[in-house]
Amino acid sequence: MADIIKTNQENYVPCSISENGEKNILTKIPFHGDKLFEERARNVQITFQDGLTRYERLEGLSTEAADWHAKVNLYSIEFDMFVDDESAKEIGTSRASMNRSGKTRAAQGVKKKFNEYKDFHQNEITAHILASFMEMHNMKSIDDKCDVVIPNDDAPAEMRKLWLLDLCQTYVDKYLGFDNVNALVDQVVQDNTKSDGFTCRADDCQAKYVYHSRRVRHEQTKHPGFKSQVISTEVTSCTTTNKCED
């Protein structure tokens, strides 16, 4: 480990050289690894604390425990839960979004295509946040005008900060601070256990759909006054077993 740190400090840490040939560290460089790596590297640096200069004490590298392994575990759990090749044709699922966004290699899994899945994960999270902000401000498409009054560019910085903080707080309370989260979970479980499809939740309508996302599309198009609990955009038309009358 000492040789590894010495080699990396020699090759990657910017230094200046004095007239007598002494190296002076200009800035530290992060040196990432897992927790075991970080512990061993730190112990090596402690061992070299009797050096006369920062360079001799191997202080050019800042050893840090990276969260890469934690991300791999998180992505693996997420992939197993939400990615299914059989749902590739169902708009709104992660597998379908991979095809629509051109991130098809991410479907090979986290262990085989970590970088590809990481990019898809970031894009999917961003899309969900943007779609929910649009829904919160009654925007049906990205071309619609937002109903929020945005401060002018010449407004005081503190005013703009407070405006953004208030907007984000409203968003968090609406989508992440559910008071009835248990009721929503129970409803999802109940819907998923139904063997006869997903029935329209509007009053006096018995339309049934194979997929929940298609039911949401029906509710949005056939029952404009009905507010669905699930955000679903750009869902294609589908076939029902019992159609509502227009």
C-alpha positions as CSV (number, residue, x, y, z in Angstrom):
1,M,0.0,0.0,0.0
2,A,2.9,2.4,0.7
3,D,4.3,1.8,-2.8
4,I,0.8,2.5,-4.3
5,I,0.5,5.8,-2.4
6,K,4.1,6.8,-3.3
7,T,3.5,6.0,-7.0
8,N,0.2,7.9,-7.2
9,Q,1.6,10.9,-5.4
10,E,4.6,10.9,-7.7
11,N,2.5,10.7,-10.9
12,Y,-0.7,12.7,-10.0
13,V,0.0,15.3,-7.3
14,P,1.1,18.7,-8.6
15,C,4.3,19.9,-6.9
16,S,6.8,22.6,-7.2
17,I,10.5,22.0,-7.0
18,S,12.7,24.3,-5.0
19,E,16.3,25.2,-5.8
20,N,17.6,22.5,-3.6
21,G,15.4,19.9,-5.3
22,E,12.8,19.6,-2.5
23,K,9.3,19.0,-3.7
24,N,6.5,21.1,-2.3
25,I,2.8,20.0,-2.7
26,L,0.7,22.6,-4.4
27,T,-2.7,20.9,-3.8
28,K,-4.1,17.6,-2.5
29,I,-5.6,15.1,-4.8
30,P,-8.6,12.9,-3.7
31,F,-7.7,9.2,-3.5
32,H,-10.9,7.1,-3.5
33,G,-11.5,3.5,-2.6
34,D,-13.7,1.4,-0.4
35,K,-13.6,1.6,3.4
36,L,-10.9,-1.0,3.8
37,F,-8.7,0.7,1.2
38,E,-9.2,4.1,3.0
39,E,-8.3,2.6,6.3
40,R,-5.1,1.0,5.0
41,A,-4.0,4.1,3.1
42,R,-4.6,6.3,6.2
43,N,-2.5,4.0,8.3
44,V,0.3,4.2,5.8
45,Q,0.2,8.0,6.0
46,I,0.3,7.9,9.8
47,T,3.4,5.7,9.6
48,F,5.1,8.3,7.4
49,Q,4.4,11.2,9.8
50,D,8.1,11.4,10.7
51,G,8.9,12.8,7.3
52,L,10.5,16.3,7.2
53,T,8.2,17.7,4.4
54,R,4.6,17.2,3.4
55,Y,5.8,15.3,0.4
56,E,7.8,12.9,2.5
57,R,4.7,12.5,4.8
58,L,2.6,11.4,1.7
59,E,0.2,14.3,2.4
60,G,-0.4,14.9,-1.3
61,L,-3.2,12.4,-1.4
62,S,-6.5,12.8,0.5
63,T,-7.7,9.3,1.1
64,E,-11.5,9.0,1.1
65,A,-14.0,6.2,1.2
66,A,-16.1,6.4,-2.0
67,D,-19.7,5.4,-2.1
68,W,-19.3,3.4,-5.3
69,H,-20.1,0.1,-3.7
70,A,-23.2,1.5,-2.0
71,K,-24.4,2.8,-5.4
72,V,-23.9,-0.7,-6.9
73,N,-26.0,-2.3,-4.2
74,L,-28.7,0.4,-4.5
75,Y,-28.9,0.1,-8.3
76,S,-28.9,-3.7,-8.1
77,I,-31.9,-3.7,-5.7
78,E,-33.7,-1.1,-7.8
79,F,-33.0,-3.0,-11.0
80,D,-34.4,-6.3,-9.6
81,M,-37.5,-4.5,-8.4
82,F,-38.4,-2.3,-11.3
83,V,-36.9,-3.7,-14.5
84,D,-38.6,-6.5,-16.3
85,D,-38.2,-7.4,-19.9
86,E,-41.9,-8.4,-20.1
87,S,-42.9,-4.8,-19.4
88,A,-40.9,-3.3,-22.4
89,K,-44.1,-2.5,-24.2
90,E,-45.9,-0.8,-21.2
91,I,-45.2,2.9,-21.4
92,G,-44.2,4.3,-18.1
93,T,-42.1,1.4,-16.8
94,S,-38.4,1.5,-16.4
95,R,-37.8,-1.1,-19.1
96,A,-39.9,0.8,-21.6
97,S,-38.2,4.1,-20.8
98,M,-34.8,2.4,-21.5
99,N,-36.0,1.8,-25.1
100,R,-37.6,5.2,-25.5
101,S,-34.5,7.1,-24.3
102,G,-32.0,5.0,-26.2
103,K,-30.4,3.5,-23.1
104,T,-31.0,-0.1,-24.1
105,R,-27.7,-1.3,-22.8
106,A,-28.8,-0.5,-19.3
107,A,-31.2,-3.4,-19.6
108,Q,-28.3,-5.8,-19.3
109,G,-28.1,-5.1,-15.6
110,V,-25.9,-3.2,-13.1
111,K,-23.1,-5.7,-12.9
112,K,-22.6,-5.9,-16.7
113,K,-23.3,-2.2,-17.6
114,F,-22.9,-0.1,-14.5
115,N,-22.2,3.2,-16.2
116,E,-25.0,2.8,-18.7
117,Y,-27.5,2.0,-15.9
118,K,-26.2,4.9,-13.8
119,D,-26.8,7.3,-16.7
120,F,-30.3,5.9,-17.2
121,H,-31.1,6.1,-13.5
122,Q,-30.1,9.8,-13.4
123,N,-32.2,10.5,-16.5
124,E,-35.2,8.7,-15.1
125,I,-35.1,10.5,-11.8
126,T,-34.7,13.9,-13.6
127,A,-37.7,13.0,-15.8
128,H,-39.9,12.1,-12.8
129,I,-39.0,15.4,-11.1
130,L,-39.7,17.5,-14.2
131,A,-43.0,15.6,-14.9
132,S,-44.2,16.1,-11.3
133,F,-43.3,19.8,-11.3
134,M,-45.3,20.1,-14.6
135,E,-48.2,18.4,-13.0
136,M,-48.0,20.6,-9.9
137,H,-48.3,23.7,-12.0
138,N,-51.0,22.4,-14.4
139,M,-48.7,22.0,-17.4
140,K,-49.8,19.4,-20.0
141,S,-46.7,19.8,-22.1
142,I,-43.3,21.5,-22.0
143,D,-44.6,24.2,-24.2
144,D,-47.3,25.3,-21.7
145,K,-46.9,28.4,-19.6
146,C,-46.1,27.8,-16.0
147,D,-48.6,29.3,-13.6
148,V,-45.9,30.5,-11.2
149,V,-44.8,34.1,-11.0
150,I,-41.0,34.0,-11.4
151,P,-39.0,36.8,-9.8
152,N,-37.2,39.2,-12.2
153,D,-33.5,38.9,-12.8
154,D,-33.0,42.2,-11.1
155,A,-34.7,41.0,-7.9
156,P,-32.6,40.8,-4.8
157,A,-30.7,37.5,-4.4
158,E,-32.2,36.9,-1.0
159,M,-35.7,37.3,-2.4
160,R,-35.0,34.8,-5.2
161,K,-33.5,32.3,-2.7
162,L,-36.6,32.5,-0.5
163,W,-38.9,32.1,-3.6
164,L,-37.0,29.0,-4.7
165,L,-37.0,27.6,-1.2
166,D,-40.7,28.1,-0.8
167,L,-41.3,26.4,-4.2
168,C,-39.2,23.4,-3.3
169,Q,-40.9,23.1,0.1
170,T,-44.3,23.1,-1.6
171,Y,-43.1,20.4,-4.0
172,V,-41.7,18.2,-1.2
173,D,-44.8,18.5,0.9
174,K,-47.0,17.6,-2.1
175,Y,-45.0,14.6,-3.4
176,L,-42.8,13.4,-0.6
177,G,-44.6,14.3,2.6
178,F,-47.7,12.1,2.3
179,D,-49.9,12.0,5.4
180,N,-51.8,9.1,3.9
181,V,-48.9,7.1,2.6
182,N,-50.1,3.9,4.3
183,A,-53.5,4.2,2.5
184,L,-51.7,4.7,-0.8
185,V,-49.5,1.7,-0.3
186,D,-52.6,-0.4,0.6
187,Q,-54.3,0.8,-2.5
188,V,-51.4,-0.2,-4.7
189,V,-51.1,-3.6,-3.1
190,Q,-54.9,-4.1,-3.6
191,D,-54.7,-3.0,-7.2
192,N,-51.7,-5.3,-8.0
193,T,-53.4,-8.3,-6.5
194,K,-56.5,-8.0,-8.7
195,S,-56.6,-10.7,-11.3
196,D,-59.4,-9.2,-13.4
197,G,-57.5,-6.0,-14.4
198,F,-57.6,-2.4,-13.2
199,T,-61.0,-0.9,-13.0
200,C,-61.6,2.8,-13.7
201,R,-61.8,4.7,-10.4
202,A,-64.3,7.3,-11.6
203,D,-67.9,7.0,-10.4
204,D,-70.3,5.1,-12.6
205,C,-67.6,3.7,-14.9
206,Q,-66.7,0.0,-15.1
207,A,-63.9,0.2,-17.7
208,K,-61.1,-2.4,-17.1
209,Y,-57.6,-2.4,-18.3
210,V,-54.7,-4.9,-18.2
211,Y,-52.2,-2.2,-17.1
212,H,-52.5,0.5,-14.5
213,S,-50.9,3.1,-16.7
214,R,-53.5,2.5,-19.3
215,R,-56.2,3.0,-16.8
216,V,-54.7,6.4,-15.9
217,R,-54.7,7.4,-19.5
218,H,-58.4,6.4,-19.7
219,E,-59.3,8.5,-16.6
220,Q,-57.5,11.5,-18.0
221,T,-59.1,11.4,-21.4
222,K,-62.6,10.2,-20.5
223,H,-63.0,11.8,-17.1
224,P,-61.3,15.3,-17.2
225,G,-62.6,16.2,-13.8
226,F,-61.0,13.1,-12.2
227,K,-57.6,13.6,-10.7
228,S,-55.4,10.5,-10.9
229,Q,-53.0,9.8,-8.1
230,V,-50.4,8.6,-10.5
231,I,-48.6,10.8,-12.9
232,S,-48.6,9.3,-16.4
233,T,-47.6,11.1,-19.5
234,E,-47.5,10.1,-23.2
235,V,-49.4,6.9,-22.7
236,T,-50.6,5.2,-25.9
237,S,-54.1,4.2,-26.5
238,C,-55.2,0.7,-25.4
239,T,-57.9,-1.9,-25.7
240,T,-60.4,-2.3,-22.9
241,T,-62.8,-5.1,-22.1
242,N,-65.6,-2.7,-21.3
243,K,-65.5,0.8,-22.8
244,C,-67.2,3.8,-21.2
245,E,-69.7,5.7,-23.3
246,D,-68.3,9.0,-24.5
